[in-house]
Amino acid sequence: MVDGVEAGNFDTAEHTMRTHLRAVFDDVERIKAKSPQLFSNGSERPTRKVVSSWERGDAVNGEYPDQLRKDIAEFVSQHAR
């Protein structure tokens, strides 16, 4: 996207941004299906913990940070440039 903007090719930049956002929204839906407790249903706010409490090994609604780290690593590997 940045390359498109720098080159003045705004059609390419727009296409790249739309492709990126579609992938992000797909990932958000996948994560929401896997860990709904991380998302609000509109009537109540989700419980959030600071990362430092995760590092102590606290469970987050029954899920441990190791799984979250694996999910993040999987996401990054799928979307690495």
Phi and psi in radians as a Rosetta constraint file:
Dihedral C 1 N 2 CA 2 C 2 CIRCULARHARMONIC -1.064 0.35
Dihedral N 2 CA 2 C 2 N 3 CIRCULARHARMONIC -0.728 0.35
Dihedral C 2 N 3 CA 3 C 3 CIRCULARHARMONIC -1.037 0.35
Dihedral N 3 CA 3 C 3 N 4 CIRCULARHARMONIC -0.725 0.35
Dihedral C 3 N 4 CA 4 C 4 CIRCULARHARMONIC -1.107 0.35
Dihedral N 4 CA 4 C 4 N 5 CIRCULARHARMONIC -0.750 0.35
Dihedral C 4 N 5 CA 5 C 5 CIRCULARHARMONIC -1.139 0.35
Dihedral N 5 CA 5 C 5 N 6 CIRCULARHARMONIC -0.810 0.35
Dihedral C 5 N 6 CA 6 C 6 CIRCULARHARMONIC -1.062 0.35
Dihedral N 6 CA 6 C 6 N 7 CIRCULARHARMONIC -0.606 0.35
Dihedral C 6 N 7 CA 7 C 7 CIRCULARHARMONIC -1.453 0.35
Dihedral N 7 CA 7 C 7 N 8 CIRCULARHARMONIC -0.084 0.35
Dihedral C 7 N 8 CA 8 C 8 CIRCULARHARMONIC 1.359 0.35
Dihedral N 8 CA 8 C 8 N 9 CIRCULARHARMONIC 0.234 0.35
Dihedral C 8 N 9 CA 9 C 9 CIRCULARHARMONIC -1.705 0.35
Dihedral N 9 CA 9 C 9 N 10 CIRCULARHARMONIC 1.448 0.35
Dihedral C 9 N 10 CA 10 C 10 CIRCULARHARMONIC -1.271 0.35
Dihedral N 10 CA 10 C 10 N 11 CIRCULARHARMONIC -0.448 0.35
Dihedral C 10 N 11 CA 11 C 11 CIRCULARHARMONIC -1.119 0.35
Dihedral N 11 CA 11 C 11 N 12 CIRCULARHARMONIC -0.756 0.35
Dihedral C 11 N 12 CA 12 C 12 CIRCULARHARMONIC -1.131 0.35
Dihedral N 12 CA 12 C 12 N 13 CIRCULARHARMONIC -0.761 0.35
Dihedral C 12 N 13 CA 13 C 13 CIRCULARHARMONIC -1.061 0.35
Dihedral N 13 CA 13 C 13 N 14 CIRCULARHARMONIC -0.767 0.35
Dihedral C 13 N 14 CA 14 C 14 CIRCULARHARMONIC -1.128 0.35
Dihedral N 14 CA 14 C 14 N 15 CIRCULARHARMONIC -0.777 0.35
Dihedral C 14 N 15 CA 15 C 15 CIRCULARHARMONIC -1.061 0.35
Dihedral N 15 CA 15 C 15 N 16 CIRCULARHARMONIC -0.766 0.35
Dihedral C 15 N 16 CA 16 C 16 CIRCULARHARMONIC -1.108 0.35
Dihedral N 16 CA 16 C 16 N 17 CIRCULARHARMONIC -0.742 0.35
Dihedral C 16 N 17 CA 17 C 17 CIRCULARHARMONIC -1.129 0.35
Dihedral N 17 CA 17 C 17 N 18 CIRCULARHARMONIC -0.757 0.35
Dihedral C 17 N 18 CA 18 C 18 CIRCULARHARMONIC -1.110 0.35
Dihedral N 18 CA 18 C 18 N 19 CIRCULARHARMONIC -0.723 0.35
Dihedral C 18 N 19 CA 19 C 19 CIRCULARHARMONIC -1.084 0.35
Dihedral N 19 CA 19 C 19 N 20 CIRCULARHARMONIC -0.785 0.35
Dihedral C 19 N 20 CA 20 C 20 CIRCULARHARMONIC -1.061 0.35
Dihedral N 20 CA 20 C 20 N 21 CIRCULARHARMONIC -0.832 0.35
Dihedral C 20 N 21 CA 21 C 21 CIRCULARHARMONIC -1.141 0.35
Dihedral N 21 CA 21 C 21 N 22 CIRCULARHARMONIC -0.646 0.35
Dihedral C 21 N 22 CA 22 C 22 CIRCULARHARMONIC -1.043 0.35
Dihedral N 22 CA 22 C 22 N 23 CIRCULARHARMONIC -0.752 0.35
Dihedral C 22 N 23 CA 23 C 23 CIRCULARHARMONIC -1.123 0.35
Dihedral N 23 CA 23 C 23 N 24 CIRCULARHARMONIC -0.720 0.35
Dihedral C 23 N 24 CA 24 C 24 CIRCULARHARMONIC -1.096 0.35
Dihedral N 24 CA 24 C 24 N 25 CIRCULARHARMONIC -0.824 0.35
Dihedral C 24 N 25 CA 25 C 25 CIRCULARHARMONIC -1.123 0.35
Dihedral N 25 CA 25 C 25 N 26 CIRCULARHARMONIC -0.652 0.35
Dihedral C 25 N 26 CA 26 C 26 CIRCULARHARMONIC -1.080 0.35
Dihedral N 26 CA 26 C 26 N 27 CIRCULARHARMONIC -0.742 0.35
Dihedral C 26 N 27 CA 27 C 27 CIRCULARHARMONIC -1.148 0.35
Dihedral N 27 CA 27 C 27 N 28 CIRCULARHARMONIC -0.693 0.35
Dihedral C 27 N 28 CA 28 C 28 CIRCULARHARMONIC -1.065 0.35
Dihedral N 28 CA 28 C 28 N 29 CIRCULARHARMONIC -0.756 0.35
Dihedral C 28 N 29 CA 29 C 29 CIRCULARHARMONIC -1.118 0.35
Dihedral N 29 CA 29 C 29 N 30 CIRCULARHARMONIC -0.684 0.35
Dihedral C 29 N 30 CA 30 C 30 CIRCULARHARMONIC -1.128 0.35
Dihedral N 30 CA 30 C 30 N 31 CIRCULARHARMONIC -0.771 0.35
Dihedral C 30 N 31 CA 31 C 31 CIRCULARHARMONIC -1.166 0.35
Dihedral N 31 CA 31 C 31 N 32 CIRCULARHARMONIC -0.691 0.35
Dihedral C 31 N 32 CA 32 C 32 CIRCULARHARMONIC -1.082 0.35
Dihedral N 32 CA 32 C 32 N 33 CIRCULARHARMONIC -0.698 0.35
Dihedral C 32 N 33 CA 33 C 33 CIRCULARHARMONIC -1.161 0.35
Dihedral N 33 CA 33 C 33 N 34 CIRCULARHARMONIC -0.610 0.35
Dihedral C 33 N 34 CA 34 C 34 CIRCULARHARMONIC -1.430 0.35
Dihedral N 34 CA 34 C 34 N 35 CIRCULARHARMONIC -0.599 0.35
Dihedral C 34 N 35 CA 35 C 35 CIRCULARHARMONIC -2.394 0.35
Dihedral N 35 CA 35 C 35 N 36 CIRCULARHARMONIC 1.190 0.35
Dihedral C 35 N 36 CA 36 C 36 CIRCULARHARMONIC -1.079 0.35
Dihedral N 36 CA 36 C 36 N 37 CIRCULARHARMONIC -0.384 0.35
Dihedral C 36 N 37 CA 37 C 37 CIRCULARHARMONIC -1.157 0.35
Dihedral N 37 CA 37 C 37 N 38 CIRCULARHARMONIC -0.247 0.35
Dihedral C 37 N 38 CA 38 C 38 CIRCULARHARMONIC -1.460 0.35
Dihedral N 38 CA 38 C 38 N 39 CIRCULARHARMONIC -0.089 0.35
Dihedral C 38 N 39 CA 39 C 39 CIRCULARHARMONIC -2.148 0.35
Dihedral N 39 CA 39 C 39 N 40 CIRCULARHARMONIC 2.672 0.35
Dihedral C 39 N 40 CA 40 C 40 CIRCULARHARMONIC -1.515 0.35
Dihedral N 40 CA 40 C 40 N 41 CIRCULARHARMONIC 2.536 0.35
Dihedral C 40 N 41 CA 41 C 41 CIRCULARHARMONIC -1.664 0.35
Dihedral N 41 CA 41 C 41 N 42 CIRCULARHARMONIC 0.126 0.35
Dihedral C 41 N 42 CA 42 C 42 CIRCULARHARMONIC 1.754 0.35
Dihedral N 42 CA 42 C 42 N 43 CIRCULARHARMONIC -0.545 0.35
Dihedral C 42 N 43 CA 43 C 43 CIRCULARHARMONIC -1.743 0.35
Dihedral N 43 CA 43 C 43 N 44 CIRCULARHARMONIC -0.329 0.35
Dihedral C 43 N 44 CA 44 C 44 CIRCULARHARMONIC -2.477 0.35
Dihedral N 44 CA 44 C 44 N 45 CIRCULARHARMONIC 2.702 0.35
Dihedral C 44 N 45 CA 45 C 45 CIRCULARHARMONIC -1.577 0.35
Dihedral N 45 CA 45 C 45 N 46 CIRCULARHARMONIC 2.499 0.35
Dihedral C 45 N 46 CA 46 C 46 CIRCULARHARMONIC -1.221 0.35
Dihedral N 46 CA 46 C 46 N 47 CIRCULARHARMONIC 2.711 0.35
Dihedral C 46 N 47 CA 47 C 47 CIRCULARHARMONIC -1.396 0.35
Dihedral N 47 CA 47 C 47 N 48 CIRCULARHARMONIC 2.255 0.35
Dihedral C 47 N 48 CA 48 C 48 CIRCULARHARMONIC -2.067 0.35
Dihedral N 48 CA 48 C 48 N 49 CIRCULARHARMONIC 2.509 0.35
Dihedral C 48 N 49 CA 49 C 49 CIRCULARHARMONIC -2.113 0.35
Dihedral N 49 CA 49 C 49 N 50 CIRCULARHARMONIC 2.574 0.35
Dihedral C 49 N 50 CA 50 C 50 CIRCULARHARMONIC -1.318 0.35
Dihedral N 50 CA 50 C 50 N 51 CIRCULARHARMONIC 2.648 0.35
Dihedral C 50 N 51 CA 51 C 51 CIRCULARHARMONIC -1.015 0.35
Dihedral N 51 CA 51 C 51 N 52 CIRCULARHARMONIC -0.617 0.35
Dihedral C 51 N 52 CA 52 C 52 CIRCULARHARMONIC -1.055 0.35
Dihedral N 52 CA 52 C 52 N 53 CIRCULARHARMONIC -0.553 0.35
Dihedral C 52 N 53 CA 53 C 53 CIRCULARHARMONIC -1.275 0.35
Dihedral N 53 CA 53 C 53 N 54 CIRCULARHARMONIC -0.535 0.35
Dihedral C 53 N 54 CA 54 C 54 CIRCULARHARMONIC -1.153 0.35
Dihedral N 54 CA 54 C 54 N 55 CIRCULARHARMONIC -0.665 0.35
Dihedral C 54 N 55 CA 55 C 55 CIRCULARHARMONIC -1.142 0.35
Dihedral N 55 CA 55 C 55 N 56 CIRCULARHARMONIC -0.378 0.35
Dihedral C 55 N 56 CA 56 C 56 CIRCULARHARMONIC -1.396 0.35
Dihedral N 56 CA 56 C 56 N 57 CIRCULARHARMONIC -0.080 0.35
Dihedral C 56 N 57 CA 57 C 57 CIRCULARHARMONIC 1.670 0.35
Dihedral N 57 CA 57 C 57 N 58 CIRCULARHARMONIC 0.190 0.35
Dihedral C 57 N 58 CA 58 C 58 CIRCULARHARMONIC -1.162 0.35
Dihedral N 58 CA 58 C 58 N 59 CIRCULARHARMONIC 2.503 0.35
Dihedral C 58 N 59 CA 59 C 59 CIRCULARHARMONIC -1.399 0.35
Dihedral N 59 CA 59 C 59 N 60 CIRCULARHARMONIC 2.566 0.35
Dihedral C 59 N 60 CA 60 C 60 CIRCULARHARMONIC -1.930 0.35
Dihedral N 60 CA 60 C 60 N 61 CIRCULARHARMONIC 1.751 0.35
Dihedral C 60 N 61 CA 61 C 61 CIRCULARHARMONIC 0.874 0.35
Dihedral N 61 CA 61 C 61 N 62 CIRCULARHARMONIC 0.763 0.35
Dihedral C 61 N 62 CA 62 C 62 CIRCULARHARMONIC 1.523 0.35
Dihedral N 62 CA 62 C 62 N 63 CIRCULARHARMONIC -0.149 0.35
Dihedral C 62 N 63 CA 63 C 63 CIRCULARHARMONIC -1.895 0.35
Dihedral N 63 CA 63 C 63 N 64 CIRCULARHARMONIC 2.411 0.35
Dihedral C 63 N 64 CA 64 C 64 CIRCULARHARMONIC -1.671 0.35
Dihedral N 64 CA 64 C 64 N 65 CIRCULARHARMONIC 2.723 0.35
Dihedral C 64 N 65 CA 65 C 65 CIRCULARHARMONIC -1.033 0.35
Dihedral N 65 CA 65 C 65 N 66 CIRCULARHARMONIC -0.431 0.35
Dihedral C 65 N 66 CA 66 C 66 CIRCULARHARMONIC -1.011 0.35
Dihedral N 66 CA 66 C 66 N 67 CIRCULARHARMONIC -0.715 0.35
Dihedral C 66 N 67 CA 67 C 67 CIRCULARHARMONIC -1.171 0.35
Dihedral N 67 CA 67 C 67 N 68 CIRCULARHARMONIC -0.697 0.35
Dihedral C 67 N 68 CA 68 C 68 CIRCULARHARMONIC -1.084 0.35
Dihedral N 68 CA 68 C 68 N 69 CIRCULARHARMONIC -0.759 0.35
Dihedral C 68 N 69 CA 69 C 69 CIRCULARHARMONIC -1.071 0.35
Dihedral N 69 CA 69 C 69 N 70 CIRCULARHARMONIC -0.711 0.35
Dihedral C 69 N 70 CA 70 C 70 CIRCULARHARMONIC -1.113 0.35
Dihedral N 70 CA 70 C 70 N 71 CIRCULARHARMONIC -0.734 0.35
Dihedral C 70 N 71 CA 71 C 71 CIRCULARHARMONIC -1.087 0.35
Dihedral N 71 CA 71 C 71 N 72 CIRCULARHARMONIC -0.733 0.35
Dihedral C 71 N 72 CA 72 C 72 CIRCULARHARMONIC -1.148 0.35
Dihedral N 72 CA 72 C 72 N 73 CIRCULARHARMONIC -0.771 0.35
Dihedral C 72 N 73 CA 73 C 73 CIRCULARHARMONIC -1.070 0.35
Dihedral N 73 CA 73 C 73 N 74 CIRCULARHARMONIC -0.708 0.35
Dihedral C 73 N 74 CA 74 C 74 CIRCULARHARMONIC -1.110 0.35
Dihedral N 74 CA 74 C 74 N 75 CIRCULARHARMONIC -0.768 0.35
Dihedral C 74 N 75 CA 75 C 75 CIRCULARHARMONIC -1.053 0.35
Dihedral N 75 CA 75 C 75 N 76 CIRCULARHARMONIC -0.831 0.35
Dihedral C 75 N 76 CA 76 C 76 CIRCULARHARMONIC -1.097 0.35
Dihedral N 76 CA 76 C 76 N 77 CIRCULARHARMONIC -0.744 0.35
Dihedral C 76 N 77 CA 77 C 77 CIRCULARHARMONIC -1.154 0.35
Dihedral N 77 CA 77 C 77 N 78 CIRCULARHARMONIC -0.570 0.35
Dihedral C 77 N 78 CA 78 C 78 CIRCULARHARMONIC -1.300 0.35
Dihedral N 78 CA 78 C 78 N 79 CIRCULARHARMONIC -0.431 0.35
Dihedral C 78 N 79 CA 79 C 79 CIRCULARHARMONIC -2.026 0.35
Dihedral N 79 CA 79 C 79 N 80 CIRCULARHARMONIC 0.218 0.35
Dihedral C 79 N 80 CA 80 C 80 CIRCULARHARMONIC -1.158 0.35
Dihedral N 80 CA 80 C 80 N 81 CIRCULARHARMONIC 2.524 0.35
